[in-house]
Amino acid sequence: MKVDGTERLRRAASIVHFGPHPLRVSVVGDGPAVLLCNGLAGTIEAWGPLVDALPGFRFVAFDAPGVGD
């Protein structure tokens, strides 16, 4: 069963803490790093189609504070 980019991002997500502030971060893929910054109310999973369309990169995505998990 092929796992799409959305599911890969969801499975790779973890919580990191910056002082008292939790932040959900996901890193998937191999190659040059691309930092994905969502607009208002976007979550990590919104980047799934881009991850599928651009193989060969390492994607770093995060949920902005107050959005997503």
Secondary structure as UniProt FT lines:
FT   HELIX           5..12
FT   STRAND          14..18
FT   TURN            19..20
FT   STRAND          21..29
FT   STRAND          33..36
FT   TURN            40..41
FT   HELIX           44..47
FT   HELIX           48..53
FT   TURN            55..56
FT   STRAND          58..62
FT   TURN            65..66
//
